[in-house]
């Protein structure tokens, strides 16, 4: 056999092996997901500990979803629409994607939670945190009680937590009567924010001094995903 034919034969064999491995891994993941769903329905999640404890693959990323996206802007929510009143909802959907890799868009989340994560008709990030932890137990999600001081929250973000932050007044070139944003990343002494009403605010770093000048009302922090395990 010539060297060219031998090389071609070896390459073909390697490609076939890779394809078979990929199919087996895909089938295995599908079996895990089906088994976990059945276990939840039958109330025997304890028996699925090997599945629940498996570390989630790295590769998480933070999406930038805006309330004004036509895919969900006009969906009824909180007595109004996602476009007008869905800041907390959109932040929660971004947090779910970041922590679990699951593609839960604001449209899907609005349908799932209904009015259950509202208090007095407005977004309640504490309820969103509890809902996320309850519905994604396999990701080891934990969250804090409400807090009111910025510095400890930024310290938590330094340690890998996400922060739902309620605020009012000016944020960059925008001004809000009442609003929720997500402080999600610490990098080189600055912080990145996901503002569901402003792409511009969401694509720049903020210093501690800049954030200290914002009229923050409250914070909830949340963390999970077993990344780096």
PyMOL commands that set and color helices and strands:
alter all, ss='L'
color gray80, all
select helices_A, chain A and resi 3-41+45-52+82-85+87-100+106-113+125-135+137-139+150-158+201-203+208-212
alter helices_A, ss='H'
color red, helices_A
select strands_A, chain A and resi 76-77+80-81+118-119+122-123+142-143+162-171+174-187+190-194+205-206+215-223
alter strands_A, ss='S'
color yellow, strands_A
deselect
rebuild
show_as cartoon
